[in-house]
Amino acid sequence: MISLPVPASTSSLPEFKPAAGKDCVFEASGLAKDYDDGRVQALRGVDFRVSQGEFVAIIGPSGCGKTTLLQMLGALDHPSAGALLYRANSIPDLSDPAGYRAREIGFIFQAFHLLPTFTAMENVQMPMFETHLTAAERRDRAASLLKSVGLEHRLNHFPAKMSGGERQRVAIARSLANGPGVLLADEPTGNLDSENTELILELIIRLQKEQHMTLVLVTHDAGIARRASRTIQMKDGRIIADGTAPPIAS
């Protein structure tokens, strides 16, 4: 395990008090999301809890609401009804959602979202610009993170000069920039071939275990979902299965 420097505080976001019970990270009750004045129901009365250190896969067909749910966990969208808590704090009512995302959450997306005119080092440093780290500390941390994902030889390369698997590894390093306690991954292997899919999945799982993070991963692939310690299966905006058994066929 590579020891990474501890990032500076990213905002004035207050300390989150732990939820009662077994280290609850996320808790949803009656969560709903409507669009087009209620004509489209993306989420319909979703209830679940995610505990500290869990690896939870959310699986289901396109349009079932899994990405909408992930966006709400990351305070990128707001529910139309119901309650959604992060460590007993209401996510929709956070006074500083950007600070919450910067300090608490690491995002990994299917499309990488790297800046094409920035090197790997520069892309990984982007989330750190809101911290109190010096330029030298940002560079050192970015180099350490890129080494942790096996890219110490690609620090000064631009995304266009990297393979899809390498670009996703840069994105993973960037997601860890501010030492988040939670990783939210939306189809992180969706743009990769089977070989790189396995490499990236193994990397995410290894980092999640080493850093003792909570991982919530959205996928349509039952094979990937089986790697999780728990699977939540969605259909038509509802949770239809939740447990450790393999997901049922869609």
Backbone as numpy.savetxt, mean C-alpha at the origin, in Angstrom:
# Nx Ny Nz CAx CAy CAz Cx Cy Cz
18.93 -8.91 6.72 18.09 -7.70 6.72 18.96 -6.46 6.72
18.64 -5.51 5.84 19.40 -4.27 5.76 18.82 -3.26 6.73
19.68 -2.66 7.53 19.23 -1.65 8.48 19.11 -0.31 7.77
17.91 0.27 7.83 17.65 1.53 7.14 17.60 2.67 8.14
18.08 3.85 7.74 17.99 5.00 8.64 16.55 5.35 8.95
16.28 5.79 10.15 14.93 6.15 10.56 14.58 7.51 9.99
13.45 7.62 9.24 13.10 8.91 8.66 12.63 9.89 9.71
12.81 11.17 9.39 12.33 12.21 10.28 10.82 12.30 10.20
10.21 12.93 11.19 8.77 13.13 11.18 8.37 13.93 9.95
7.26 13.50 9.31 6.86 14.13 8.05 5.84 15.24 8.22
5.22 15.34 9.36 4.19 16.37 9.52 3.90 16.55 10.99
2.93 17.41 11.28 2.48 17.59 12.65 1.35 16.63 12.99
1.17 15.61 12.17 0.12 14.63 12.42 0.27 14.06 13.82
-0.79 14.06 14.63 -0.67 13.58 16.00 -0.44 12.08 16.05
0.10 11.61 17.18 0.27 10.18 17.38 -1.09 9.51 17.35
-1.16 8.34 16.69 -2.40 7.59 16.65 -2.49 6.71 17.89
-3.61 6.76 18.56 -3.79 5.89 19.71 -4.21 4.51 19.23
-3.73 3.43 19.82 -4.08 2.10 19.36 -5.53 1.78 19.63
-6.13 0.99 18.74 -7.50 0.57 18.94 -7.57 -0.44 20.07
-8.72 -0.52 20.68 -8.91 -1.53 21.72 -8.85 -2.91 21.08
-8.41 -3.89 21.82 -8.36 -5.24 21.28 -6.99 -5.60 20.78
-6.94 -6.32 19.67 -5.70 -6.96 19.22 -4.97 -6.14 18.17
-4.46 -4.99 18.55 -3.66 -4.17 17.65 -4.36 -3.94 16.32
-5.56 -3.46 16.36 -6.34 -3.22 15.15 -5.75 -2.03 14.39
-5.44 -2.23 13.12 -4.91 -1.16 12.27 -6.06 -0.48 11.52
-6.85 -1.26 10.80 -8.02 -0.72 10.08 -9.28 -1.40 10.59
-10.35 -0.62 10.67 -11.65 -1.19 11.01 -12.72 -0.44 10.21
-13.56 -1.20 9.50 -14.65 -0.62 8.71 -15.97 -1.18 9.20
-16.98 -0.32 9.23 -18.32 -0.73 9.64 -19.35 -0.04 8.75
-20.12 -0.85 8.03 -21.16 -0.30 7.16 -20.63 0.61 6.07
-19.41 0.36 5.60 -18.76 1.27 4.66 -19.44 1.21 3.29
-19.79 2.37 2.77 -20.48 2.46 1.48 -19.88 3.59 0.65
-19.92 3.40 -0.66 -19.46 4.45 -1.58 -20.36 4.45 -2.81
-21.00 5.61 -3.04 -21.87 5.79 -4.19 -21.28 6.83 -5.13
-21.58 6.65 -6.40 -21.22 7.62 -7.43 -22.47 7.96 -8.24
-22.38 9.06 -8.97 -23.49 9.47 -9.85 -24.82 9.54 -9.10
-24.79 10.27 -7.97 -26.00 10.48 -7.16 -26.66 9.16 -6.75
-25.82 8.18 -6.43 -26.34 6.91 -5.93 -26.66 5.88 -6.99
-26.49 6.24 -8.25 -26.82 5.27 -9.31 -25.77 4.16 -9.41
-24.55 4.45 -8.99 -23.48 3.45 -8.98 -23.05 3.22 -7.53
-23.13 1.98 -7.09 -22.75 1.63 -5.72 -21.46 0.82 -5.76
-20.33 1.49 -5.48 -19.04 0.82 -5.53 -18.81 -0.06 -4.30
-19.28 0.40 -3.14 -19.20 -0.37 -1.90 -20.56 -0.38 -1.24
-20.94 -1.54 -0.69 -22.28 -1.68 -0.12 -22.19 -2.35 1.26
-22.06 -1.56 2.29 -22.08 -2.09 3.64 -20.94 -3.02 3.98
-19.71 -2.56 3.76 -18.52 -3.39 4.00 -18.10 -3.31 5.46
-17.87 -4.47 6.06 -17.38 -4.58 7.45 -16.13 -5.45 7.47
-15.06 -4.99 8.10 -13.87 -5.83 8.26 -12.92 -5.17 9.24
-11.93 -5.96 9.69 -10.84 -5.45 10.53 -9.53 -6.01 10.00
-8.47 -5.22 10.09 -7.12 -5.66 9.74 -6.23 -5.42 10.95
-5.53 -6.47 11.39 -4.68 -6.36 12.57 -3.24 -6.07 12.21
-2.50 -5.60 13.18 -1.09 -5.26 13.01 -0.30 -6.46 12.46
0.46 -6.21 11.39 1.34 -7.23 10.84 0.69 -8.21 9.90
-0.61 -8.10 9.66 -1.29 -9.02 8.74 -0.91 -8.74 7.29
-0.93 -9.80 6.49 -0.86 -9.69 5.03 -2.22 -10.12 4.51
-3.01 -9.15 4.10 -4.37 -9.38 3.64 -4.44 -9.13 2.14
-4.96 -10.11 1.40 -5.21 -9.94 -0.03 -6.70 -9.67 -0.23
-7.00 -8.66 -1.02 -8.39 -8.37 -1.40 -8.53 -8.78 -2.86
-9.41 -9.74 -3.13 -9.53 -10.31 -4.47 -10.95 -10.17 -4.97
-11.09 -10.10 -6.29 -12.40 -10.02 -6.91 -12.27 -9.53 -8.33
-13.33 -9.64 -9.11 -13.29 -9.21 -10.51 -13.23 -7.69 -10.63
-12.90 -7.22 -11.81 -12.88 -5.78 -12.07 -14.25 -5.18 -11.74
-14.23 -4.03 -11.08 -15.47 -3.34 -10.75 -16.15 -3.81 -9.49
-15.49 -4.70 -8.72 -16.14 -5.23 -7.52 -16.00 -4.30 -6.32
-15.12 -3.28 -6.41 -14.96 -2.32 -5.32 -13.65 -2.44 -4.58
-12.78 -3.36 -4.99 -11.55 -3.58 -4.21 -10.60 -2.39 -4.28
-10.44 -1.77 -5.45 -9.57 -0.60 -5.55 -10.17 0.60 -4.83
-11.49 0.75 -4.91 -12.16 1.82 -4.16 -11.89 1.67 -2.68
-11.97 0.45 -2.19 -11.70 0.20 -0.77 -10.26 0.55 -0.41
-9.32 0.16 -1.27 -7.91 0.46 -0.99 -7.68 1.97 -0.96
-8.31 2.69 -1.88 -8.15 4.15 -1.91 -8.69 4.79 -0.64
-9.74 4.23 -0.09 -10.28 4.78 1.16 -9.34 4.50 2.32
-8.70 3.34 2.34 -7.73 3.05 3.39 -6.58 4.06 3.35
-6.24 4.52 2.15 -5.17 5.48 1.99 -5.62 6.93 1.99
-6.87 7.19 2.35 -7.44 8.54 2.41 -7.36 9.25 1.06
-7.48 8.47 -0.02 -7.53 9.05 -1.36 -8.97 9.23 -1.83
-9.92 8.68 -1.09 -11.34 8.82 -1.40 -12.11 8.77 -0.08
-13.33 9.25 -0.09 -14.15 9.32 1.12 -15.38 8.44 0.96
-15.80 7.77 2.02 -17.02 6.97 1.95 -18.27 7.85 1.89
-19.32 7.29 1.33 -20.61 7.96 1.35 -21.35 7.71 2.65
-21.03 6.58 3.29 -21.66 6.23 4.56 -20.78 5.23 5.27
-21.03 5.07 6.58 -20.28 4.10 7.37 -19.07 4.72 8.04
-18.35 3.88 8.77 -17.17 4.32 9.52 -15.94 3.57 9.03
-14.81 4.29 8.98 -13.53 3.70 8.60 -12.46 4.28 9.51
-11.81 3.42 10.29 -10.85 3.85 11.30 -9.46 3.33 10.99
-8.47 4.16 11.31 -7.06 3.74 11.33 -6.56 3.92 12.75
-6.24 2.83 13.41 -5.81 2.85 14.81 -6.75 3.72 15.66
-8.05 3.45 15.48 -9.14 4.09 16.24 -9.39 5.55 15.86
-8.73 6.05 14.81 -8.96 7.41 14.32 -9.74 7.36 13.01
-10.75 8.19 12.88 -11.58 8.21 11.68 -10.79 8.75 10.49
-10.60 7.93 9.48 -9.85 8.36 8.30 -10.55 9.51 7.58
-11.87 9.46 7.35 -12.52 10.58 6.65 -12.44 11.90 7.40
-12.22 11.85 8.71 -12.19 13.07 9.52 -10.78 13.55 9.85
-9.75 12.94 9.26 -8.39 13.37 9.53 -8.21 14.83 9.12
-7.57 15.62 9.96 -7.35 17.03 9.64 -6.25 17.20 8.60
-5.38 16.21 8.47 -4.25 16.30 7.53 -4.09 14.96 6.80
-4.98 14.66 5.84 -4.88 13.37 5.14 -3.57 13.21 4.37
-3.02 14.31 3.85 -1.73 14.21 3.14 -0.63 13.80 4.12
-0.66 14.34 5.33 0.31 13.96 6.35 0.16 12.50 6.75
-1.07 12.04 6.84 -1.35 10.63 7.14 -0.73 9.73 6.07
-0.95 10.08 4.81 -0.39 9.27 3.73 1.13 9.30 3.75
1.71 10.48 4.00 3.16 10.61 3.98 3.82 9.86 5.12
3.18 9.86 6.28 3.82 9.31 7.47 3.48 7.85 7.73
2.24 7.46 7.43 1.76 6.15 7.84 1.68 5.12 6.72
1.54 5.56 5.47 1.16 4.67 4.37 2.22 4.65 3.27
2.53 3.46 2.77 3.34 3.31 1.57 2.46 2.74 0.46
2.48 3.37 -0.70 1.65 2.93 -1.83 2.51 2.25 -2.90
2.01 1.14 -3.43 2.62 0.49 -4.60 1.52 0.32 -5.64
1.73 0.88 -6.84 0.70 0.86 -7.87 1.12 -0.03 -9.05
0.13 -0.46 -9.80 0.39 -1.28 -10.99 1.22 -0.53 -12.01
0.96 0.77 -12.16 1.59 1.56 -13.23 2.89 2.24 -12.81
3.42 1.90 -11.65 4.71 2.39 -11.14 4.66 3.86 -10.73
4.18 4.75 -11.62 4.09 6.18 -11.34 5.45 6.79 -11.00
6.49 6.41 -11.74 7.80 7.03 -11.58 7.88 8.26 -12.49
8.62 9.27 -12.04 8.83 10.46 -12.87 9.91 10.14 -13.91
9.58 10.25 -15.19 10.50 9.77 -16.23 11.80 10.55 -16.34
11.81 11.81 -15.90 13.02 12.62 -16.00 13.85 12.59 -14.72
13.46 11.75 -13.78 14.20 11.58 -12.53 14.86 10.21 -12.52
16.06 10.14 -11.95 16.74 8.86 -11.79 16.06 8.03 -10.70
16.50 6.78 -10.57 15.98 5.93 -9.50 16.19 6.60 -8.14
17.39 7.11 -7.91 17.69 7.80 -6.64 16.74 8.96 -6.40
16.51 9.75 -7.43 15.66 10.94 -7.28 14.20 10.56 -7.07
13.72 9.51 -7.76 12.35 9.06 -7.56 12.12 8.59 -6.14
13.06 7.86 -5.59 12.91 7.34 -4.23 12.94 8.47 -3.20
13.67 9.53 -3.49 13.75 10.65 -2.56 12.49 11.52 -2.53
11.65 11.42 -3.54 10.50 12.33 -3.66 9.65 12.42 -2.39
9.25 11.30 -1.77 8.42 11.44 -0.56 9.16 12.07 0.62
10.48 12.11 0.56 11.27 12.62 1.69 11.40 14.13 1.70
10.97 14.79 0.63 11.13 16.24 0.57 10.24 16.96 1.58
9.21 16.26 2.11 8.35 16.86 3.14 8.88 16.60 4.54
10.01 15.92 4.66 10.58 15.62 5.97 11.66 16.64 6.31
12.27 16.45 7.48 13.35 17.33 7.92 14.72 16.74 7.60
14.76 15.70 6.78 16.05 15.12 6.40 16.86 16.09 5.55
18.16 16.09 5.74 19.03 16.90 4.89 19.17 16.22 3.52
19.72 16.95 2.57 19.92 16.37 1.24 20.81 15.13 1.30
21.84 15.18 2.12 22.74 14.03 2.26 22.02 12.85 2.88
21.18 13.11 3.88 20.42 12.03 4.53 19.42 11.42 3.57
18.78 12.25 2.74 17.85 11.72 1.73 18.58 10.80 0.76
19.75 11.24 0.29 20.50 10.43 -0.66 20.94 9.11 -0.02
21.39 9.17 1.22 21.84 7.95 1.89 20.68 6.98 2.08
19.54 7.50 2.48 18.39 6.62 2.69 17.92 6.03 1.36
17.86 6.84 0.30 17.44 6.34 -1.00 18.38 5.23 -1.48
19.68 5.43 -1.29 20.65 4.41 -1.70 20.45 3.12 -0.91
20.19 3.24 0.40 19.95 2.07 1.24 18.69 1.33 0.81
17.64 2.08 0.51 16.40 1.47 0.08 16.56 0.76 -1.27
17.26 1.39 -2.21 17.48 0.76 -3.51 18.35 -0.49 -3.36
19.28 -0.47 -2.45 20.08 -1.66 -2.18 19.20 -2.77 -1.61
18.25 -2.40 -0.77 17.38 -3.41 -0.15 16.50 -4.12 -1.18
16.26 -3.49 -2.33 15.47 -4.14 -3.39 16.35 -4.62 -4.54
17.67 -4.66 -4.31 18.60 -5.22 -5.29 18.94 -4.32 -6.45
18.86 -3.00 -6.26 19.12 -2.07 -7.36 20.27 -1.12 -7.06
21.22 -1.56 -6.25 22.35 -0.68 -5.93 23.18 -0.33 -7.16
23.04 -1.13 -8.25 23.78 -0.88 -9.49 23.00 0.00 -10.46
21.80 0.47 -10.07 20.95 1.24 -10.99 20.57 2.60 -10.40
21.34 3.09 -9.45 20.96 4.30 -8.74 20.72 5.49 -9.65
21.54 5.65 -10.67 21.49 6.84 -11.51 20.85 6.58 -12.87
20.12 5.49 -12.98 19.43 5.18 -14.23 18.03 5.78 -14.24
17.57 6.16 -15.42 16.23 6.70 -15.60 15.25 5.55 -15.86
13.96 5.73 -15.55 12.99 4.65 -15.74 12.99 4.04 -17.14
13.17 4.86 -18.17 13.14 4.34 -19.54 14.27 3.35 -19.81
15.32 3.38 -19.01 16.45 2.48 -19.20 16.34 1.24 -18.31
15.20 1.05 -17.67 14.99 -0.08 -16.76 13.90 -0.99 -17.29
13.95 -2.24 -16.87 12.88 -3.19 -17.20 11.67 -2.90 -16.32
10.54 -3.53 -16.66 9.34 -3.35 -15.84 9.54 -3.80 -14.42
10.24 -4.92 -14.24 10.51 -5.40 -12.88 11.38 -4.45 -12.10
12.37 -3.86 -12.77 13.25 -2.89 -12.09 12.48 -1.62 -11.73
11.61 -1.17 -12.62 10.81 0.03 -12.31 9.90 -0.22 -11.11
9.34 -1.42 -11.03 8.49 -1.70 -9.89 9.30 -1.80 -8.60
10.53 -2.28 -8.68 11.38 -2.31 -7.50 11.73 -0.89 -7.03
11.94 0.02 -7.98 12.15 1.42 -7.60 10.90 1.95 -6.89
9.72 1.62 -7.42 8.47 2.07 -6.81 8.30 1.50 -5.40
8.73 0.26 -5.20 8.65 -0.34 -3.86 9.60 0.39 -2.90
10.82 0.66 -3.37 11.76 1.42 -2.54 11.18 2.78 -2.18
10.56 3.44 -3.13 9.94 4.75 -2.87 8.82 4.62 -1.83
8.05 3.54 -1.88 6.95 3.36 -0.93 7.44 3.24 0.51
8.72 2.86 0.68 9.29 2.68 2.02 10.04 3.92 2.50
10.04 4.98 1.70 10.91 6.13 1.96 10.75 6.70 3.36
9.52 6.82 3.85 9.28 7.46 5.14 8.96 6.47 6.25
9.35 5.20 6.05 9.17 4.20 7.10 7.73 3.95 7.48
6.85 3.68 6.51 5.43 3.49 6.84 5.20 2.20 7.63
4.10 2.18 8.38 3.70 0.96 9.07 2.79 0.09 8.24
2.24 0.69 7.15 1.27 0.00 6.30 1.69 0.13 4.84
1.62 -0.97 4.10 1.78 -0.96 2.65 0.44 -1.26 2.00
0.03 -0.41 1.07 -1.17 -0.63 0.27 -0.71 -0.86 -1.17
-0.98 -2.05 -1.69 -0.50 -2.43 -3.03 -1.69 -2.73 -3.93
-1.78 -2.00 -5.04 -2.90 -2.16 -5.99 -2.40 -2.85 -7.25
-2.69 -4.14 -7.39 -2.24 -4.95 -8.53 -0.76 -4.70 -8.83
0.13 -4.87 -7.86 1.53 -4.47 -8.05 2.28 -5.26 -9.11
1.74 -6.41 -9.52 2.41 -7.22 -10.55 1.61 -7.25 -11.85
0.60 -6.39 -11.95 -0.31 -6.43 -13.09 0.34 -6.15 -14.43
1.46 -5.40 -14.45 2.13 -5.06 -15.71 3.38 -5.91 -15.96
3.54 -7.01 -15.21 4.77 -7.78 -15.27 4.54 -9.18 -15.83
5.59 -9.76 -16.41 5.51 -11.14 -16.85 5.57 -12.08 -15.65
5.41 -13.38 -15.91 5.30 -14.33 -14.80 6.58 -14.39 -13.96
7.74 -14.29 -14.61 9.00 -14.35 -13.86 9.14 -13.15 -12.93
8.89 -11.95 -13.47 9.00 -10.75 -12.64 7.88 -10.67 -11.60
6.71 -11.23 -11.92 5.62 -11.28 -10.95 6.07 -12.02 -9.70
6.70 -13.17 -9.88 7.16 -13.95 -8.73 8.25 -13.21 -7.97
9.20 -12.58 -8.68 10.28 -11.85 -8.03 9.75 -10.68 -7.20
8.81 -9.92 -7.77 8.27 -8.75 -7.07 7.43 -9.18 -5.89
6.64 -10.23 -6.06 5.81 -10.72 -4.96 6.68 -11.19 -3.80
7.74 -11.94 -4.12 8.66 -12.40 -3.07 9.31 -11.21 -2.36
9.66 -10.19 -3.13 10.29 -9.00 -2.54 9.34 -8.29 -1.59
8.09 -8.08 -2.01 7.12 -7.39 -1.16 6.89 -8.16 0.13
6.74 -9.48 0.01 6.49 -10.30 1.19 7.70 -10.26 2.14
8.91 -10.34 1.57 10.11 -10.30 2.41 10.21 -8.97 3.15
10.01 -7.87 2.44 10.11 -6.56 3.08 9.02 -6.37 4.14
7.82 -6.88 3.85 6.73 -6.76 4.82 7.08 -7.48 6.13
7.69 -8.65 6.00 8.07 -9.41 7.19 9.25 -8.76 7.91
10.26 -8.34 7.15 11.44 -7.74 7.76 11.13 -6.45 8.49
10.26 -5.65 7.90 9.93 -4.34 8.48 8.71 -4.40 9.39
8.13 -5.60 9.56 6.98 -5.79 10.45 5.81 -4.88 10.08
5.56 -4.77 8.78 4.50 -3.90 8.29 3.20 -4.68 8.10
2.11 -3.94 8.06 0.82 -4.48 7.65 0.71 -4.29 6.15
0.31 -5.33 5.43 0.22 -5.29 3.97 -1.19 -5.62 3.53
-1.79 -4.71 2.76 -3.09 -4.95 2.13 -2.87 -4.87 0.62
-3.09 -5.98 -0.06 -2.77 -6.10 -1.48 -4.03 -6.44 -2.27
-4.33 -5.63 -3.27 -5.46 -5.87 -4.16 -4.98 -6.66 -5.37
-5.71 -7.70 -5.73 -5.35 -8.51 -6.89 -6.59 -9.19 -7.46
-6.52 -9.55 -8.73 -7.56 -10.39 -9.33 -7.07 -11.83 -9.48
-5.82 -12.07 -9.07 -5.15 -13.35 -9.27 -5.26 -14.21 -8.02
-5.98 -15.33 -8.12 -6.16 -16.21 -6.95 -4.84 -16.80 -6.49
-3.90 -17.02 -7.42 -2.60 -17.56 -7.04 -1.84 -16.62 -6.14
-1.91 -15.33 -6.45 -1.25 -14.32 -5.59 -1.97 -14.24 -4.25
-3.29 -14.26 -4.27 -4.07 -14.15 -3.03 -3.74 -15.28 -2.07
-3.41 -16.44 -2.59 -3.11 -17.59 -1.72 -1.82 -17.40 -0.94
-0.99 -16.45 -1.35 0.25 -16.18 -0.62 0.00 -15.37 0.65
-1.16 -14.77 0.74 -1.49 -13.94 1.90 -1.87 -14.82 3.09
-1.78 -14.24 4.29 -2.22 -14.95 5.48 -3.74 -14.94 5.60
-4.38 -14.04 4.85 -5.84 -13.91 4.90 -6.32 -13.34 3.59
-7.48 -13.82 3.12 -8.05 -13.35 1.86 -9.45 -12.80 2.09
-9.67 -11.59 1.59 -11.01 -11.00 1.57 -11.48 -11.02 0.12
-12.59 -11.68 -0.14 -13.11 -11.77 -1.50 -14.32 -10.85 -1.65
-14.31 -10.06 -2.73 -15.37 -9.09 -2.97 -16.11 -9.39 -4.27
-17.37 -9.01 -4.26 -18.20 -9.10 -5.47 -19.31 -8.08 -5.35
-19.49 -7.28 -6.40 -20.57 -6.29 -6.45 -20.58 -5.38 -5.24
-19.38 -4.95 -4.80 -19.28 -3.99 -3.71 -19.43 -4.55 -2.32
-19.51 -5.88 -2.22 -19.68 -6.51 -0.91 -18.57 -7.53 -0.67
-18.30 -7.81 0.60 -17.40 -8.90 0.97 -18.22 -10.17 1.02
-17.81 -11.17 0.22 -18.56 -12.43 0.18 -17.80 -13.56 0.87
-16.52 -13.35 1.17 -15.74 -14.34 1.91 -14.58 -13.64 2.59
-14.23 -14.11 3.77 -13.15 -13.50 4.54 -12.54 -14.57 5.43
-11.30 -14.96 5.13 -10.68 -15.98 5.95 -9.37 -16.47 5.37
-8.89 -17.57 5.90 -7.61 -18.12 5.47 -7.76 -19.16 4.39
-8.98 -19.58 4.07 -9.16 -20.59 3.03 -8.89 -19.98 1.67
-8.49 -20.80 0.65 -8.28 -20.27 -0.70 -9.54 -19.61 -1.22
-9.41 -18.53 -2.01 -10.59 -17.85 -2.53 -11.40 -18.75 -3.45
-12.70 -18.59 -3.40 -13.55 -19.37 -4.28 -13.46 -18.83 -5.69
-13.83 -19.66 -6.66 -13.75 -19.24 -8.07 -14.73 -18.13 -8.33
-14.29 -17.12 -9.12 -15.19 -16.00 -9.44 -16.20 -16.41 -10.50
